[in-house]
């Protein structure tokens, strides 16, 4: 099988998607900062998964998955159960190396980014092992 080349449509599409995702993460981080959150880390890679943003405010540490989509509804439902498990495992790995943060209230949020719309922050988007309802906050 041939390797992807710069002119390959799949390579161009992957680059566009990655650039869109990075831009969405920057918009999400800026919105969180305006709401009083401190961005502790971004694009965190662990052996078990990646975390888009880690944010802290008061005694809360939020592991934030950023979804950039053409429509808000698509962005808000884009985190699959498998992704939730990977993000939770990545958060546990990160917390193991940051014991001070482990004392905080820990939660998992989603920030939805859609061109032309305000960023939408879905707090407590999921609780690992449970299916509780979320709380939404728009910026």
C-alpha positions, 0 to 999 in steps of 0.5 A, spaced: 500 500 500 502 506 498 503 512 503 499 518 503 502 523 499 501 531 500 497 531 494 493 525 496 485 527 498 485 523 504 492 527 506 489 534 505 482 532 508 486 530 515 490 536 515 484 540 514 480 537 520 487 537 524 487 545 523 480 545 524 480 542 531 486 546 533 483 552 532 476 549 535 481 548 541 484 555 541 477 558 541 474 553 547 481 555 551 479 562 550 472 562 552 474 558 558 479 563 560 474 569 559 469 564 564 475 564 569 478 558 568 485 557 568 488 552 562 493 547 566 494 543 560 492 542 552 493 536 547 495 532 553 498 525 551 498 519 555 499 512 554 492 510 554 489 517 550 489 524 549 485 530 553 484 536 549 484 541 555 485 540 562 482 547 566 482 549 573 477 554 577 477 554 584 477 547 587 475 544 580 479 540 575 475 539 568 478 534 563 475 538 557 473 534 550 473 539 544 468 538 538 468 542 532 463 541 528 459 544 522 452 544 527 451 545 534 447 538 535 453 534 532 458 537 536 454 536 543 453 528 541 460 527 538 463 524 544 462 516 543 462 511 549 469 509 547 471 516 547 469 517 554 472 511 557 479 513 553 478 520 556 477 518 563 483 513 563 487 518 560 485 523 566 486 517 571 493 517 568 494 524 568 492 525 575 497 519 577 502 524 575 499 530 579 497 528 586 495 535 588 490 536 582 487 529 585 484 533 591 480 537 587 473 535 584 474 532 578 469 532 572 468 531 564 466 537 560 465 538 553 466 544 549 462 545 542 465 549 537 461 551 531 463 557 526 459 563 527 456 561 534 458 562 541 462 557 544 457 552 548 460 549 554 457 542 557 459 541 564 459 534 567 458 532 560 458 525 563 460 521 569 465 515 568 460 509 569 454 513 570 449 516 565 447 522 569 444 528 565 449 534 564 448 542 565 449 547 560 453 553 560 453 558 554 459 563 553 
